[in-house]
């Protein structure tokens, strides 16, 4: 059994839809932490879809496992 590769999904209002400058970091929507990229991607799609009509709302996936254990990143991941 492989170890979980943790991913965080969160979002919020941004100044520029092409950037990552969140306007109100006190009110970020923390969707959750997921054990693999596929689960995080599903959550990201769901959260993004609920705000499809709001161009200033942006969700992202953070590869927590890369921050926690950067030496393991040499193995690669999609």
Biopython code that builds the backbone (N, CA, C, O; Angstrom):
import numpy as np
from Bio.PDB.StructureBuilder import StructureBuilder

atoms = [
    (1, "UNK", "N", (0.844, -1.184, 0.000)),
    (1, "UNK", "CA", (0.000, 0.000, 0.000)),
    (1, "UNK", "C", (0.888, 1.245, 0.000)),
    (1, "UNK", "O", (1.775, 1.375, 0.844)),
    (2, "UNK", "N", (0.655, 2.152, -0.935)),
    (2, "UNK", "CA", (1.465, 3.358, -1.004)),
    (2, "UNK", "C", (0.992, 4.375, 0.028)),
    (2, "UNK", "O", (-0.174, 4.394, 0.423)),
    (3, "UNK", "N", (1.926, 5.217, 0.450)),
    (3, "UNK", "CA", (1.567, 6.227, 1.440)),
    (3, "UNK", "C", (0.762, 7.335, 0.777)),
    (3, "UNK", "O", (0.948, 7.613, -0.407)),
    (4, "UNK", "N", (-0.135, 7.973, 1.536)),
    (4, "UNK", "CA", (-0.939, 9.054, 0.972)),
    (4, "UNK", "C", (-0.063, 10.240, 0.579)),
    (4, "UNK", "O", (0.894, 10.570, 1.280)),
    (5, "UNK", "N", (-0.387, 10.868, -0.525)),
    (5, "UNK", "CA", (0.268, 12.097, -0.956)),
    (5, "UNK", "C", (-0.740, 13.224, -0.747)),
    (5, "UNK", "O", (-1.596, 13.464, -1.599)),
    (6, "UNK", "N", (-0.636, 13.905, 0.376)),
    (6, "UNK", "CA", (-1.641, 14.875, 0.795)),
    (6, "UNK", "C", (-1.713, 16.091, -0.125)),
    (6, "UNK", "O", (-0.697, 16.624, -0.573)),
    (7, "UNK", "N", (-2.957, 16.513, -0.390)),
    (7, "UNK", "CA", (-3.242, 17.682, -1.221)),
    (7, "UNK", "C", (-4.309, 18.527, -0.534)),
    (7, "UNK", "O", (-5.285, 17.997, -0.002)),
    (8, "UNK", "N", (-4.117, 19.844, -0.549)),
    (8, "UNK", "CA", (-5.061, 20.804, 0.013)),
    (8, "UNK", "C", (-5.794, 21.494, -1.128)),
    (8, "UNK", "O", (-5.176, 21.913, -2.107)),
    (9, "UNK", "N", (-7.110, 21.609, -1.001)),
    (9, "UNK", "CA", (-7.910, 22.345, -1.979)),
    (9, "UNK", "C", (-8.554, 23.524, -1.250)),
    (9, "UNK", "O", (-9.242, 23.353, -0.244)),
    (10, "UNK", "N", (-8.316, 24.719, -1.782)),
    (10, "UNK", "CA", (-8.932, 25.912, -1.197)),
    (10, "UNK", "C", (-9.157, 26.947, -2.290)),
    (10, "UNK", "O", (-8.635, 26.828, -3.399)),
    (11, "UNK", "N", (-9.946, 27.965, -1.953)),
    (11, "UNK", "CA", (-10.212, 29.018, -2.920)),
    (11, "UNK", "C", (-10.722, 30.269, -2.252)),
    (11, "UNK", "O", (-10.933, 30.317, -1.040)),
    (12, "UNK", "N", (-10.914, 31.276, -3.071)),
    (12, "UNK", "CA", (-11.418, 32.552, -2.590)),
    (12, "UNK", "C", (-11.433, 33.574, -3.708)),
    (12, "UNK", "O", (-11.077, 33.284, -4.850)),
    (13, "UNK", "N", (-11.850, 34.773, -3.354)),
    (13, "UNK", "CA", (-11.895, 35.880, -4.311)),
    (13, "UNK", "C", (-10.476, 36.342, -4.618)),
    (13, "UNK", "O", (-9.647, 36.464, -3.716)),
    (14, "UNK", "N", (-10.205, 36.596, -5.887)),
    (14, "UNK", "CA", (-8.897, 37.087, -6.316)),
    (14, "UNK", "C", (-9.049, 38.437, -7.013)),
    (14, "UNK", "O", (-10.099, 38.741, -7.580)),
    (15, "UNK", "N", (-7.975, 39.250, -6.961)),
    (15, "UNK", "CA", (-7.971, 40.542, -7.656)),
    (15, "UNK", "C", (-8.020, 40.354, -9.161)),
    (15, "UNK", "O", (-8.756, 41.041, -9.869)),
    (16, "UNK", "N", (-7.213, 39.402, -9.638)),
    (16, "UNK", "CA", (-7.075, 39.140, -11.067)),
    (16, "UNK", "C", (-7.263, 37.643, -11.282)),
    (16, "UNK", "O", (-6.509, 36.852, -10.715)),
    (17, "UNK", "N", (-8.243, 37.227, -12.083)),
    (17, "UNK", "CA", (-8.490, 35.801, -12.302)),
    (17, "UNK", "C", (-7.286, 35.032, -12.847)),
    (17, "UNK", "O", (-7.252, 33.805, -12.762)),
    (18, "UNK", "N", (-6.305, 35.732, -13.402)),
    (18, "UNK", "CA", (-5.117, 35.070, -13.922)),
    (18, "UNK", "C", (-4.031, 34.937, -12.847)),
    (18, "UNK", "O", (-3.011, 34.284, -13.067)),
    (19, "UNK", "N", (-4.256, 35.558, -11.689)),
    (19, "UNK", "CA", (-3.266, 35.535, -10.623)),
    (19, "UNK", "C", (-3.738, 34.768, -9.401)),
    (19, "UNK", "O", (-4.806, 34.155, -9.399)),
    (20, "UNK", "N", (-2.915, 34.818, -8.363)),
    (20, "UNK", "CA", (-3.220, 34.099, -7.121)),
    (20, "UNK", "C", (-3.232, 35.039, -5.915)),
    (20, "UNK", "O", (-2.979, 34.599, -4.793)),
    (21, "UNK", "N", (-3.522, 36.324, -6.125)),
    (21, "UNK", "CA", (-3.593, 37.276, -5.031)),
    (21, "UNK", "C", (-5.019, 37.306, -4.484)),
    (21, "UNK", "O", (-5.907, 37.939, -5.055)),
    (22, "UNK", "N", (-5.217, 36.606, -3.363)),
    (22, "UNK", "CA", (-6.544, 36.525, -2.759)),
    (22, "UNK", "C", (-6.870, 37.827, -2.036)),
    (22, "UNK", "O", (-6.039, 38.355, -1.298)),
    (23, "UNK", "N", (-8.079, 38.343, -2.247)),
    (23, "UNK", "CA", (-8.459, 39.645, -1.701)),
    (23, "UNK", "C", (-8.782, 39.598, -0.220)),
    (23, "UNK", "O", (-8.568, 40.586, 0.482)),
    (24, "UNK", "N", (-9.293, 38.477, 0.277)),
    (24, "UNK", "CA", (-9.703, 38.379, 1.678)),
    (24, "UNK", "C", (-9.252, 37.041, 2.246)),
    (24, "UNK", "O", (-10.009, 36.070, 2.243)),
    (25, "UNK", "N", (-8.029, 36.994, 2.730)),
    (25, "UNK", "CA", (-7.477, 35.725, 3.218)),
    (25, "UNK", "C", (-8.138, 35.248, 4.507)),
    (25, "UNK", "O", (-7.982, 34.087, 4.885)),
    (26, "UNK", "N", (-8.872, 36.123, 5.183)),
    (26, "UNK", "CA", (-9.603, 35.702, 6.381)),
    (26, "UNK", "C", (-10.821, 34.856, 6.041)),
    (26, "UNK", "O", (-11.350, 34.152, 6.901)),
    (27, "UNK", "N", (-11.265, 34.921, 4.801)),
    (27, "UNK", "CA", (-12.475, 34.199, 4.396)),
    (27, "UNK", "C", (-12.235, 33.234, 3.248)),
    (27, "UNK", "O", (-13.098, 33.070, 2.385)),
    (28, "UNK", "N", (-11.076, 32.595, 3.228)),
    (28, "UNK", "CA", (-10.811, 31.581, 2.216)),
    (28, "UNK", "C", (-11.719, 30.373, 2.449)),
    (28, "UNK", "O", (-12.033, 30.029, 3.588)),
    (29, "UNK", "N", (-12.125, 29.752, 1.381)),
    (29, "UNK", "CA", (-12.938, 28.542, 1.456)),
    (29, "UNK", "C", (-11.996, 27.339, 1.451)),
    (29, "UNK", "O", (-11.452, 26.980, 0.407)),
    (30, "UNK", "N", (-11.806, 26.722, 2.607)),
    (30, "UNK", "CA", (-10.962, 25.544, 2.722)),
    (30, "UNK", "C", (-11.841, 24.329, 2.410)),
    (30, "UNK", "O", (-12.669, 23.929, 3.228)),
    (31, "UNK", "N", (-11.659, 23.759, 1.246)),
    (31, "UNK", "CA", (-12.475, 22.620, 0.820)),
    (31, "UNK", "C", (-12.059, 21.370, 1.593)),
    (31, "UNK", "O", (-12.911, 20.611, 2.054)),
    (32, "UNK", "N", (-10.744, 21.156, 1.735)),
    (32, "UNK", "CA", (-10.290, 20.012, 2.508)),
    (32, "UNK", "C", (-8.908, 19.539, 2.119)),
    (32, "UNK", "O", (-8.277, 20.066, 1.203)),
    (33, "UNK", "N", (-8.452, 18.522, 2.846)),
    (33, "UNK", "CA", (-7.183, 17.860, 2.571)),
    (33, "UNK", "C", (-7.511, 16.450, 2.095)),
    (33, "UNK", "O", (-8.330, 15.753, 2.694)),
    (34, "UNK", "N", (-6.857, 16.039, 1.004)),
    (34, "UNK", "CA", (-7.196, 14.786, 0.347)),
    (34, "UNK", "C", (-5.969, 13.888, 0.230)),
    (34, "UNK", "O", (-4.846, 14.385, 0.146)),
    (35, "UNK", "N", (-6.171, 12.566, 0.223)),
    (35, "UNK", "CA", (-5.055, 11.621, 0.275)),
    (35, "UNK", "C", (-4.338, 11.392, -1.052)),
    (35, "UNK", "O", (-3.304, 10.726, -1.088)),
    (36, "UNK", "N", (-4.878, 11.936, -2.143)),
    (36, "UNK", "CA", (-4.229, 11.762, -3.441)),
    (36, "UNK", "C", (-4.709, 12.849, -4.398)),
    (36, "UNK", "O", (-5.695, 13.540, -4.140)),
    (37, "UNK", "N", (-3.991, 12.981, -5.502)),
    (37, "UNK", "CA", (-4.296, 14.036, -6.460)),
    (37, "UNK", "C", (-5.672, 13.849, -7.098)),
    (37, "UNK", "O", (-6.387, 14.826, -7.319)),
    (38, "UNK", "N", (-6.043, 12.625, -7.392)),
    (38, "UNK", "CA", (-7.335, 12.363, -8.042)),
    (38, "UNK", "C", (-8.495, 12.848, -7.170)),
    (38, "UNK", "O", (-9.427, 13.476, -7.673)),
    (39, "UNK", "N", (-8.443, 12.562, -5.882)),
    (39, "UNK", "CA", (-9.500, 13.012, -4.970)),
    (39, "UNK", "C", (-9.502, 14.534, -4.855)),
    (39, "UNK", "O", (-10.562, 15.157, -4.803)),
    (40, "UNK", "N", (-8.313, 15.126, -4.816)),
    (40, "UNK", "CA", (-8.210, 16.592, -4.745)),
    (40, "UNK", "C", (-8.765, 17.228, -6.015)),
    (40, "UNK", "O", (-9.454, 18.246, -5.952)),
    (41, "UNK", "N", (-8.472, 16.637, -7.153)),
    (41, "UNK", "CA", (-8.967, 17.161, -8.418)),
    (41, "UNK", "C", (-10.490, 17.103, -8.485)),
    (41, "UNK", "O", (-11.125, 18.042, -8.965)),
    (42, "UNK", "N", (-11.075, 16.019, -8.013)),
    (42, "UNK", "CA", (-12.539, 15.914, -7.958)),
    (42, "UNK", "C", (-13.127, 17.007, -7.076)),
    (42, "UNK", "O", (-14.125, 17.630, -7.438)),
    (43, "UNK", "N", (-12.508, 17.242, -5.913)),
    (43, "UNK", "CA", (-12.983, 18.280, -4.998)),
    (43, "UNK", "C", (-12.814, 19.663, -5.618)),
    (43, "UNK", "O", (-13.695, 20.514, -5.495)),
    (44, "UNK", "N", (-11.688, 19.886, -6.282)),
    (44, "UNK", "CA", (-11.431, 21.168, -6.939)),
    (44, "UNK", "C", (-12.487, 21.432, -8.023)),
    (44, "UNK", "O", (-13.027, 22.534, -8.126)),
    (45, "UNK", "N", (-12.766, 20.406, -8.821)),
    (45, "UNK", "CA", (-13.782, 20.557, -9.875)),
    (45, "UNK", "C", (-15.150, 20.894, -9.285)),
    (45, "UNK", "O", (-15.860, 21.761, -9.795)),
    (46, "UNK", "N", (-15.510, 20.204, -8.208)),
    (46, "UNK", "CA", (-16.799, 20.462, -7.573)),
    (46, "UNK", "C", (-16.895, 21.872, -7.023)),
    (46, "UNK", "O", (-17.896, 22.557, -7.230)),
    (47, "UNK", "N", (-15.854, 22.309, -6.321)),
    (47, "UNK", "CA", (-15.855, 23.654, -5.745)),
    (47, "UNK", "C", (-15.836, 24.709, -6.844)),
    (47, "UNK", "O", (-16.565, 25.698, -6.764)),
    (48, "UNK", "N", (-15.022, 24.514, -7.854)),
    (48, "UNK", "CA", (-14.938, 25.472, -8.962)),
    (48, "UNK", "C", (-16.263, 25.562, -9.706)),
    (48, "UNK", "O", (-16.686, 26.645, -10.111)),
    (49, "UNK", "N", (-16.906, 24.427, -9.881)),
    (49, "UNK", "CA", (-18.177, 24.412, -10.610)),
    (49, "UNK", "C", (-19.261, 25.199, -9.878)),
    (49, "UNK", "O", (-20.111, 25.817, -10.520)),
    (50, "UNK", "N", (-19.244, 25.186, -8.557)),
    (50, "UNK", "CA", (-20.278, 25.917, -7.807)),
    (50, "UNK", "C", (-20.141, 27.429, -7.962)),
    (50, "UNK", "O", (-21.078, 28.169, -7.664)),
    (51, "UNK", "N", (-18.970, 27.894, -8.428)),
    (51, "UNK", "CA", (-18.732, 29.336, -8.589)),
    (51, "UNK", "C", (-18.418, 29.686, -10.043)),
    (51, "UNK", "O", (-17.733, 30.673, -10.309)),
    (52, "UNK", "N", (-18.909, 28.893, -10.969)),
    (52, "UNK", "CA", (-18.588, 29.069, -12.382)),
    (52, "UNK", "C", (-19.010, 30.446, -12.912)),
    (52, "UNK", "O", (-18.408, 30.945, -13.863)),
    (53, "UNK", "N", (-20.017, 31.057, -12.321)),
    (53, "UNK", "CA", (-20.498, 32.357, -12.782)),
    (53, "UNK", "C", (-19.756, 33.529, -12.143)),
    (53, "UNK", "O", (-20.056, 34.683, -12.448)),
    (54, "UNK", "N", (-18.795, 33.254, -11.265)),
    (54, "UNK", "CA", (-18.055, 34.310, -10.579)),
    (54, "UNK", "C", (-16.588, 34.229, -10.997)),
    (54, "UNK", "O", (-15.826, 33.424, -10.461)),
    (55, "UNK", "N", (-16.198, 35.068, -11.957)),
    (55, "UNK", "CA", (-14.835, 35.024, -12.511)),
    (55, "UNK", "C", (-13.770, 35.379, -11.487)),
    (55, "UNK", "O", (-12.604, 35.035, -11.679)),
    (56, "UNK", "N", (-14.135, 36.054, -10.408)),
    (56, "UNK", "CA", (-13.129, 36.441, -9.416)),
    (56, "UNK", "C", (-12.960, 35.399, -8.312)),
    (56, "UNK", "O", (-12.164, 35.600, -7.394)),
    (57, "UNK", "N", (-13.694, 34.296, -8.387)),
    (57, "UNK", "CA", (-13.553, 33.206, -7.412)),
    (57, "UNK", "C", (-12.649, 32.144, -8.020)),
    (57, "UNK", "O", (-12.910, 31.641, -9.113)),
    (58, "UNK", "N", (-11.581, 31.807, -7.297)),
    (58, "UNK", "CA", (-10.599, 30.872, -7.835)),
    (58, "UNK", "C", (-10.260, 29.812, -6.799)),
    (58, "UNK", "O", (-10.078, 30.118, -5.621)),
    (59, "UNK", "N", (-10.175, 28.567, -7.244)),
    (59, "UNK", "CA", (-9.787, 27.440, -6.388)),
    (59, "UNK", "C", (-8.472, 26.873, -6.891)),
    (59, "UNK", "O", (-8.159, 26.955, -8.079)),
    (60, "UNK", "N", (-7.715, 26.304, -5.981)),
    (60, "UNK", "CA", (-6.416, 25.750, -6.336)),
    (60, "UNK", "C", (-6.121, 24.485, -5.538)),
    (60, "UNK", "O", (-6.718, 24.239, -4.490)),
    (61, "UNK", "N", (-5.197, 23.697, -6.051)),
    (61, "UNK", "CA", (-4.727, 22.484, -5.368)),
    (61, "UNK", "C", (-3.279, 22.721, -4.954)),
    (61, "UNK", "O", (-2.444, 23.095, -5.777)),
    (62, "UNK", "N", (-2.989, 22.502, -3.680)),
    (62, "UNK", "CA", (-1.629, 22.621, -3.164)),
    (62, "UNK", "C", (-1.130, 21.217, -2.848)),
    (62, "UNK", "O", (-1.795, 20.458, -2.143)),
    (63, "UNK", "N", (0.035, 20.877, -3.369)),
    (63, "UNK", "CA", (0.646, 19.564, -3.136)),
    (63, "UNK", "C", (1.341, 19.597, -1.773)),
    (63, "UNK", "O", (2.542, 19.856, -1.697)),
    (64, "UNK", "N", (0.597, 19.338, -0.704)),
    (64, "UNK", "CA", (1.166, 19.393, 0.643)),
    (64, "UNK", "C", (2.322, 18.428, 0.820)),
    (64, "UNK", "O", (3.286, 18.741, 1.518)),
    (65, "UNK", "N", (2.243, 17.272, 0.205)),
    (65, "UNK", "CA", (3.306, 16.278, 0.355)),
    (65, "UNK", "C", (4.638, 16.817, -0.156)),
    (65, "UNK", "O", (5.692, 16.428, 0.347)),
    (66, "UNK", "N", (4.607, 17.702, -1.143)),
    (66, "UNK", "CA", (5.844, 18.292, -1.662)),
    (66, "UNK", "C", (6.437, 19.289, -0.674)),
    (66, "UNK", "O", (7.654, 19.462, -0.616)),
    (67, "UNK", "N", (5.579, 19.941, 0.101)),
    (67, "UNK", "CA", (6.062, 20.869, 1.120)),
    (67, "UNK", "C", (6.570, 20.126, 2.349)),
    (67, "UNK", "O", (7.549, 20.537, 2.973)),
    (68, "UNK", "N", (5.900, 19.034, 2.690)),
    (68, "UNK", "CA", (6.260, 18.276, 3.885)),
    (68, "UNK", "C", (7.494, 17.412, 3.684)),
    (68, "UNK", "O", (8.301, 17.251, 4.599)),
    (69, "UNK", "N", (7.642, 16.853, 2.481)),
    (69, "UNK", "CA", (8.773, 15.964, 2.188)),
    (69, "UNK", "C", (9.298, 16.261, 0.779)),
    (69, "UNK", "O", (9.069, 15.473, -0.139)),
    (70, "UNK", "N", (9.998, 17.387, 0.596)),
    (70, "UNK", "CA", (10.427, 17.775, -0.750)),
    (70, "UNK", "C", (11.384, 16.783, -1.407)),
    (70, "UNK", "O", (11.453, 16.723, -2.634)),
    (71, "UNK", "N", (12.119, 16.007, -0.620)),
    (71, "UNK", "CA", (13.038, 15.032, -1.204)),
    (71, "UNK", "C", (12.292, 13.923, -1.933)),
    (71, "UNK", "O", (12.849, 13.303, -2.839)),
    (72, "UNK", "N", (11.036, 13.659, -1.553)),
    (72, "UNK", "CA", (10.237, 12.625, -2.216)),
    (72, "UNK", "C", (9.714, 13.091, -3.581)),
    (72, "UNK", "O", (9.229, 12.273, -4.362)),
    (73, "UNK", "N", (9.807, 14.380, -3.873)),
    (73, "UNK", "CA", (9.282, 14.914, -5.131)),
    (73, "UNK", "C", (10.050, 14.367, -6.333)),
    (73, "UNK", "O", (9.556, 14.429, -7.459)),
    (74, "UNK", "N", (11.239, 13.838, -6.108)),
    (74, "UNK", "CA", (12.021, 13.278, -7.212)),
    (74, "UNK", "C", (11.309, 12.096, -7.856)),
    (74, "UNK", "O", (11.574, 11.766, -9.012)),
    (75, "UNK", "N", (10.399, 11.452, -7.110)),
    (75, "UNK", "CA", (9.652, 10.308, -7.639)),
    (75, "UNK", "C", (8.629, 10.761, -8.674)),
    (75, "UNK", "O", (8.241, 9.979, -9.541)),
    (76, "UNK", "N", (8.188, 12.014, -8.592)),
    (76, "UNK", "CA", (7.243, 12.587, -9.544)),
    (76, "UNK", "C", (5.804, 12.221, -9.255)),
    (76, "UNK", "O", (5.517, 11.251, -8.554)),
    (77, "UNK", "N", (4.899, 13.025, -9.814)),
    (77, "UNK", "CA", (3.461, 12.808, -9.685)),
    (77, "UNK", "C", (2.763, 13.639, -10.724)),
    (77, "UNK", "O", (3.265, 14.685, -11.134)),
    (78, "UNK", "N", (1.605, 13.180, -11.153)),
    (78, "UNK", "CA", (0.804, 13.926, -12.131)),
    (78, "UNK", "C", (0.210, 15.152, -11.514)),
    (78, "UNK", "O", (-0.496, 15.902, -12.188)),
]
sb = StructureBuilder()
sb.init_structure("model")
sb.init_model(0)
sb.init_chain("A")
sb.init_seg("    ")
for serial, (resi, resn, name, xyz) in enumerate(atoms, 1):
    if name == "N":
        sb.init_residue(resn, " ", resi, " ")
    sb.init_atom(name, np.array(xyz, "f"), 0.0, 1.0, " ", f" {name:<3s}", serial, name[0])
structure = sb.get_structure()
